[in-house]
Amino acid sequence: MRKFYKIFNCIGLYRPSLFAYRHFVPLLNYFSFLADYVHFKRKEKMHNKRFSLSYCNTYPCLSDKKKMSGFDRHYIYHLAWASYIIRQINPAVHVDISSSLHFCTQLSAFIPVEFYDFHKADIELPNLQVGHANLTELVFADHSIHSLSCMHVVEHIGLGRYGDELDYDGDLKAFAELERVLAGGGNLLIVVPVGAPTIMFNAHRIYSVEQILSIFKRLELVEFSLIPEAPAEGALVKNPPKDLLDKQTYACGCFWFKKNDL
């Protein structure tokens, strides 16, 4: 019986407010959309018909009526964080492994960028080189990359979400590869979810800050910034206090490491 309770709890049946939000709110939004369509259709009769308007061509957007513009705190803030640092480093070339395409394409307007992903992106821009890479077996030579980033990526490796092979320690292999290819004096930007160590199969892992520092103990930590879950706790909190870290379940940890000259 306890097992069934856990299953029902996961899908929201024992949390009425969550169940209603997931299933009834979209329906109410659709009724609101239909009312707007009928009202707008009536207005059409009062104007010159400059466009074709019919129900067959509707494209319902049901969740955009908000008082404030929502955004993903992890992705907005960690990409800004990385941009600040790379601008400060000002490398001749920056190499990114599987981070956001928005980040790599925009960064390439200012700095030559090499972007590698498990699924190669078909993008053509003058200052951007695109290729394929398996993060657990990078083809780059040892100590060859001077400016390197891998952000909100490694937590997925080995969970099969993106068609990669199931591997419990896939993330550790990926971390080791990033450290291997980083040149002496080079900079590495790592971003992962932080909180209590957990695997949210098959989506992602969550790490403790101590785990990441232990994995990269041979590198120098230049900066650690936290993107807390709650907006009231700040946006990018540099060197956050322990009590703030302890409150996090799924926050975003931004680590800037440097490899000492070999």
Rosetta blueprint (number, residue, H / E / L):
1 M L
2 R H
3 K H
4 F H
5 Y H
6 K H
7 I H
8 F H
9 N H
10 C H
11 I H
12 G L
13 L L
14 Y L
15 R L
16 P H
17 S H
18 L H
19 F H
20 A H
21 Y H
22 R H
23 H H
24 F L
25 V H
26 P H
27 L H
28 L H
29 N H
30 Y H
31 F H
32 S H
33 F H
34 L H
35 A H
36 D H
37 Y H
38 V H
39 H H
40 F H
41 K H
42 R H
43 K H
44 E H
45 K L
46 M L
47 H L
48 N L
49 K L
50 R L
51 F L
52 S L
53 L L
54 S L
55 Y H
56 C H
57 N H
58 T L
59 Y L
60 P L
61 C L
62 L L
63 S L
64 D L
65 K L
66 K L
67 K L
68 M L
69 S L
70 G L
71 F L
72 D L
73 R H
74 H H
75 Y H
76 I H
77 Y H
78 H H
79 L H
80 A H
81 W H
82 A H
83 S H
84 Y H
85 I H
86 I H
87 R H
88 Q H
89 I H
90 N L
91 P L
92 A L
93 V L
94 H E
95 V E
96 D E
97 I E
98 S L
99 S L
100 S L
101 L H
102 H H
103 F H
104 C H
105 T H
106 Q H
107 L H
108 S L
109 A L
110 F L
111 I L
112 P L
113 V E
114 E E
115 F E
116 Y E
117 D E
118 F L
119 H L
120 K L
121 A L
122 D L
123 I L
124 E L
125 L E
126 P L
127 N L
128 L E
129 Q E
130 V E
131 G E
132 H E
133 A L
134 N L
135 L L
136 T L
137 E L
138 L L
139 V L
140 F L
141 A L
142 D L
143 H L
144 S L
145 I E
146 H E
147 S E
148 L E
149 S E
150 C E
151 M E
152 H L
153 V L
154 V H
155 E H
156 H H
157 I L
158 G L
159 L L
160 G L
161 R L
162 Y L
163 G L
164 D L
165 E L
166 L L
167 D L
168 Y L
169 D L
170 G H
171 D H
172 L H
173 K H
174 A H
175 F H
176 A H
177 E H
178 L H
179 E H
180 R H
181 V H
182 L E
183 A E
184 G E
185 G E
186 G E
187 N E
188 L E
189 L E
190 I E
191 V E
192 V E
193 P E
194 V E
195 G L
196 A L
197 P L
198 T E
199 I E
200 M E
201 F L
202 N L
203 A L
204 H E
205 R E
206 I E
207 Y E
208 S L
209 V H
210 E H
211 Q H
212 I H
213 L H
214 S H
215 I H
216 F L
217 K L
218 R L
219 L L
220 E E
221 L E
222 V E
223 E E
224 F E
225 S E
226 L E
227 I E
228 P L
229 E L
230 A L
231 P H
232 A H
233 E H
234 G L
235 A L
236 L L
237 V E
238 K E
239 N L
240 P L
241 P L
242 K H
243 D H
244 L H
245 L H
246 D H
247 K L
248 Q L
249 T L
250 Y L
251 A E
252 C E
253 G E
254 C E
255 F E
256 W E
257 F E
258 K E
259 K L
260 N L
261 D L
262 L L
